[in-house]
Amino acid sequence: MTKIIFLKNKAGEQFYAKTHKQAIDGLNEATADANGLMSAVDKQKLDSLAVNPELSYILTSPSGLLFKLIVDDEGLLSTEKVEEGGTV
């Protein structure tokens, strides 16, 4: 195992060197075939998520009412009640 070295300034305060992920051995991006920052299985799941602007998210309130999640062009979220029978 690599020895861990703690750095201290002249006042004796511990600090950490600034670096980047390419400088750290063994810290690799995950692929569908190889583990990395996440497992290969999780990478496959993430890659399989479809970006679908037509996709709707229906939320259920504590009392069982259904609401469709809406986002406008400013990124503001709102909801619309889903009426019985599945219509908004």
C-alpha positions in Angstrom: 0.0 0.0 0.0 1.2 3.5 -0.8 2.3 5.5 2.3 0.0 8.4 3.1 2.0 11.6 3.7 0.4 14.5 5.5 1.7 18.0 4.5 2.0 20.9 7.0 2.7 24.5 6.5 5.2 26.5 8.6 2.5 27.1 11.3 2.1 23.3 11.6 -1.4 23.3 10.0 -2.2 20.3 7.9 -3.1 20.9 4.2 -3.8 18.9 1.1 -2.2 19.4 -2.3 -4.6 20.4 -5.1 -4.7 17.8 -7.9 -6.9 16.3 -10.5 -8.4 12.9 -11.1 -5.9 12.0 -13.9 -3.1 12.3 -11.4 -4.6 9.6 -9.1 -3.6 6.0 -10.0 -6.6 3.7 -10.1 -9.2 6.4 -10.3 -10.7 5.7 -13.7 -14.0 6.5 -15.5 -16.4 3.6 -15.5 -17.4 1.9 -18.8 -20.0 -0.7 -19.5 -17.3 -3.3 -19.3 -15.0 -2.0 -16.5 -15.5 -0.6 -13.0 -14.3 2.9 -12.3 -15.8 5.8 -10.3 -18.9 3.6 -10.4 -19.5 0.0 -11.1 -19.8 -1.3 -14.7 -23.3 -2.5 -13.9 -24.3 1.0 -12.7 -22.7 2.6 -15.8 -24.8 0.3 -18.0 -28.0 1.3 -16.1 -27.1 5.0 -16.4 -26.3 4.7 -20.1 -29.7 2.9 -20.7 -31.7 5.8 -19.4 -33.5 7.5 -22.3 -33.8 11.2 -22.5 -37.4 11.6 -23.5 -39.1 15.0 -23.4 -42.5 13.3 -23.7 -41.8 11.4 -20.5 -44.2 12.3 -17.6 -43.7 11.9 -13.9 -46.7 11.2 -11.8 -46.4 11.9 -8.1 -48.7 10.5 -5.4 -49.7 12.6 -2.5 -49.9 11.2 1.1 -53.7 10.9 0.6 -53.4 9.1 -2.7 -54.1 11.9 -5.1 -52.1 11.9 -8.3 -50.2 14.9 -9.7 -48.2 15.3 -13.0 -44.9 17.1 -12.6 -44.5 20.1 -15.0 -41.4 22.2 -15.8 -41.6 25.4 -17.8 -39.0 27.0 -20.0 -37.5 28.9 -17.0 -37.0 25.6 -15.2 -39.8 26.3 -12.7 -41.6 23.3 -11.4 -45.4 23.0 -10.9 -48.0 20.2 -10.8 -51.3 19.4 -12.4 -53.8 17.2 -10.7 -54.5 13.9 -12.6 -58.2 13.4 -12.7 -59.8 10.0 -12.1 -59.4 8.0 -15.3 -55.9 9.3 -15.9 -56.4 12.6 -17.6 -54.7 15.8 -16.5 
